[in-house]
């Protein structure tokens, strides 16, 4: 309902182009989150093998034109010693020779302190495993899912010290094979089977981008940290998650991912999804929308025309900003520009984004437009000048980075 009202107001009063949001995560068992998710093109809604997710629950989103993804932990299965297990998990548990840790260790369960589960890592060098997992996914998709979201998607965990025992077991079984190459065979089979795939950080073994539609990064623009105030740890937004210092390190990653996007689009790879995590703002004892962080997250991703979403993890109703529904159109410049030191702009057909690192407040003269709408402050700018005025962090009293979106009506 809210999205419909926004469209009506924006089109009637201002003539701005509106669209569905690109990507969202939502708990399918939360009616408010599901209602929000219907305004997006793609929604990841929960475990693909969750027995409690029914086709009727997914159909609500599908009727509203949403592609619905189910979550899957790509490299392993989690066997619940006390509760429901999917038929695939039960099969793997019975035939542990298909895994890389038939006798343990159960590393992820132990790391997380879970005493209710055992985690078994799949041997993708065994063609039987690829066949079984592909068939399992096909069956689960029939519930009404349109595709699958893979966590731990690159298989890179195998090279971490904690997993050295599992890697050694793989090499003992397959002395002439590479684990991540075997994972690539799995993805290749999924693409051949026509399964719509979104991954989490598959770019870390970049060849996998040949076989997926979208790849997600997490916490590359904003992340959650905790600041100690007295005896209390306060949730706080970190605007510089790469090096905790500057926007420059973030933009280096943004540029790197843009190169990968251009490299693999010929194989059908469409875009990166920047998933960011943000803390709520507390004002006068009340939680309010962390608007500056949401706009900064959005604007940085749009410097490379990427997809972006920001979760306010501890209070998800505070993340529901209409910023995702304004259509900027296609970029009109090949890359973003540094218009003055520390200030970056990307121009689109129906607007532009502007990002600035913390520095002295300044005015930026916009040469290509004299009149445009400041979406953050909900007001028209009629003299072609953007005034960069940094907000102050409510916990640290430091100035915050600046990310904004400006809209205009393109003449036909």
N, C-alpha and C positions, 0 to 999 in steps of 0.2 A: 504493500500500500504506500509506504513512504517513498519508494523509488518512483512509483507512478506519479505521485504529487510533485516530486522534484522535477521529473521530466516535463510535466505540464507547466510548472512555474518557469523553468529555465527556457523552454521553447517559446512560451507566450510572452514573457517579459523581455527576455534578452536575445532570443534566437540562437542560443548555444546548441550545438549538436550534443546529443546524449547517446549512451550506449550501455550495454551490460558490462559489469566489471569482468575482468579477465579470469581471476583465480581466487579461490577462497578455501579455507579449511573450516569445517563445522562438525559439531557433534550431532549426529542424526537423531539422537535421543533427546536433544534439547530443541523444543519447538521454536524458540526465539532465534536460535542460531540457524535452524533450517529455513525459517522465513526470510532471514537475511541472505542466506546462500542462494535462494531462488533468483536473486538479482545478478548472478554471475554466470559466465559461460562454462566454467569448470569448477567442480567442488569435490574436495576429498573429504569423505564423511565417516570413515571408520574402517575397522578390520574387514577385509574381503571375506574372511571365513568366520565372521561373527554370526553365530546361529540366531542371535536376537534381531538381526537386521532382516526385515522382510521386504519382498518386492513392492508392497504397497507403500512402504516408507520411502523407497527410492523413486517411485512413480510420481510422487508430488513434485520432486525436483525436475524429473524428466519432462513432465507436462509443461513445465515453465522454461523449457529449452536449455536445461543444464546438463552437461556431460558429467556423470557421476563416477568418481574414482573410489576404489577400495584400497585400503592400506595393506601392504605385505612387507614382511621383513625378508628381504631378498636372499641372504645367504644361509638362513637357518630356519628351523622350526622350534617353537617353544612347547615342550610337552608339559602339560599341567597335571601334576600328580593327583590332584583332588577334584578336578572339574572337567568340563567339556574339552575334547580335542577333535579337530577336524579329521575326516577319514585319511587325508594325506599325512597328517601328523602321526596318526596311529600306525599307518603303514611304515613310515620312516622309523618310528619307535620299535616296531617289530623287526624290521630288517635294517639293523644299525650298520651293517656293512656298506650301506649307501651313504654313510656319513664320514666325517673326518675326525670324529671324537666318539667312537662307539663305546668307550669305557670312561668317558669324561676327558678333560675337565669341563665343567659347565660354566664357562668364563663369564658370560654376560649376566646370567642369573646370579652368580656369586658377586660380581661387581656391584650389581644393583641391590644386593642384600635380599634377593628373593629366595625363600626357602620352599616355595611351592612348585618350583619348575626346574626342568632340565632343558638345556638348549643344545640342539644337535645341528652341526654345520654340514651342509650338503656337499657332496662330492660331484661337482659339475663336470669333472673329467670322465664321469661314468655316463654314457648316453642314456641309460635307463633313468637316471635322475632328471635329466633335461626333459625327457618324454613324460615322466610322471608329474613333474611340477607344471609343465605346460598344460597337460590334460586337467590337472587340478584347477588351474586358473580359468580355463575355458568353462569348466563346470560352475565355478563360483560366479563368473560373469553373467551366467544365465539368471541369476537372482534379479538382474536389472542394472548391474554395474556396466558402465561403458568402457572402463579401462582399469588399469592398476597403477598405484603409486608405490614405488619400491624405495624402502629405506635401506641404508647401508649399500647403496646401489653399485658402487664401483668394485666392491670386493677387496678394497684396499686394507681392510682390517687385518688381513692375513699377514701383512708385513709389520704389524705392531708387536712390540716385545711380548705383550701379554698372550699373544696367539702363536708364539714361536713353536709350541708343542704341536699345535694343529697344522702349522705349515710343514713341520718336519714329518708329520704323519702323511700329509699329501705327497711330499716328495719321495717318501719311502714307497708309497703305492704307485706313484707315477713319476719315476726319476727323470724322464725326458719331457715332462710337461710343465706348463706354467699355469698357476691357479687362475690368474686374471684372464688369460687367454681362454681357459675353459668357461669362465663366466661370460666372455664374449660370445662363445658358441651358444650359450643359453639365450642371450638377447637376440642373436641372429635367428634362432628358432622362433622366438616370440614374434619378431617382425614378419617372418615367413607365414606365421599363423594368423597375421592380421590383428594382433592384439595391440590396443592403444596403450602406450606406456609413457608414464612420467616418472622421472628418477630423482633421487636426492644425491647430488654431487657425483654423478657419473663422470663428470668432466675430469675427475682425478685420475681416471684411466680413459683418456679422451676418446679413444677409438670407439667406445660404447655409444658416443653421440651419433654414430651412423645408424643406430637401430632404435632410437627413441624420438619422441616428438618434442618433449620439453624436459629441461633439467633444472632442478631447484638448488639454490644456495641458501644457507641459513646463517643469519646473524652477520652478514658482511657489511651491512649499512648501519643497523642498530642492533643492540643486544641487551640482555638484562644483566646487571651486576648488583651487588649489595654493599651499601655504605653503612658503617657502624655509627650510630648516634646514641651515645651513652652505652647502655647495655643492650640496645636494640639494633637489629640488622634491618635496614630499610631498602626496599626494592627500588632500583634506580635504572634509568636508561643510559646506556653507554653509546655515545654517538661515534666513537672511534674504535670499533671492536677489533680491527686488524692489528693496530699497534698501540692503541690507547693514547695516541698523541695528536694525529692530524687527519684531515680529509685526504691528503695526498696518497697515503697507503691504500685507502679505500678505492680511490680512482685508478690506481695501478691495477688492482684486481678487476675493476669494472672494465678497464681497457683490455686486459688479458682475456676475459670472458667474451668480450665483443669479437676479438680475433677468432676465438673458437667458434662462435656463432656463424661468422662469415665462412669459416673453413668447412663446416659440416652441413650448412644449409642445402648443399647440392644433394645430400643423402636423404633429405626430408626433415632434418632437425629444424624446429621452428623458432624456439626462443628460450632464454633463461628466465626463471622465476626467482625473484629475490624475496625470500620469506624473512621478515625481520620481527624481532620481539622487543616490546616496549613496556615500560612500567607506567601505571596511571599517575596522574598528578593529584596531589592533595592540596586543596585550597579551603581554608576556613573549616577544616575538619571533614570536608567532603571530597570524594573521589570525582575528578572531572576528566574529560577527554584530554589525552596528551597530544594536542593538536600539532604543536610544533614538530614533535618527533614523527608523527604520521606524515606530515607534509615533507619533511626532510627525507624520510625513507622513500617516498614516492618520487620526489624530484630527482634524487640521485640516480635511481634506477632508470628514469626517463631520459637521463643524459645519453643513454645508449638504446632508447626505445625498447627497454625490457619490461617484462611483466613484474608486478610488485604487489605484495600484500604485507600488512603489519598486524601482528596479533598483540593485543593487550592481554597477556596470558592470565593474569589474576582477576580480570574483570572484563570479559569479552564484549560486553555491551558498549564499552567505551571506545572500541575500535571502529565502530560503524559510522564512518565518515563518507559523505557523498562524493569525495574526491575521485573515487574509482569509476564513476559513471559519466564523467565529462569526457567527450571525445576530442582529443587533441588533433586527430587526423594523422596523416603521414608526415614524417620529418621532412623539412625542406632544405636541410643542410646535411652533408654526409656525416659529419661528426659534431660533437659539442665543441664550443669555443670558449676560450678563456678571454673574456672581454676586457678584463683588467685583472691585475694580480690577485689570485685567490677567489675570483668570481667567474662562475661557469654557467653558460647558457646553451640550451638546445632549442632551436626553433622548429615548430610544427605548423601545419596549415592553419589550425584554428587556435593557436596559442603558443606559449613557450614556458619552459621551466628555467628557474634560476637557482643556483646553489652557491653558497658562500661559506668559506671557513671563517672562524672567529677572528676578527681583526677590527680595525677602526670602522665605525659606521660611516656609510658613504652613500652617494647618489649615483645611479647608473642611468645614463641617457640611452633610451631605446631608439635606435635610428630607423627601424623599419615600421614602427607604429607609434602614433601619438595618443591613441585612445585604446585602452584595454581594461579588462576587469580583473581585480585582485581577488582571487577565489578565497584566499585565507581571511582577509579582512572584510570581504563582501562589499567592496566599493569600487567605483570606476576611477581609473587614473586617466586624466585628460590632457596632461602635459608631456606624456612620454617619458617620465622620470620615475624610476623605481628607487624608493628610499629604503636602504638596508638598515633596519633597526633590530638588533639582536635582542631576543628575550633572555631572561635570567633564570638559571636553574633554581628551583625552589629548595633544593637540599644543599647544594654547594655554593650558591650565589655566584657561580661563574656564568659568563655569557655562553649561549648555546649557538651551534651552527644554524644556518639559515637555508631553508629550502621552500620555494614558493612556486605557485602555478598561476599563470596569467592567461586569460582567454580573450579572444576577439572574434568578431564575425567576419569571415573571409568573403569578400565580394565575388559574386559570380562573374 
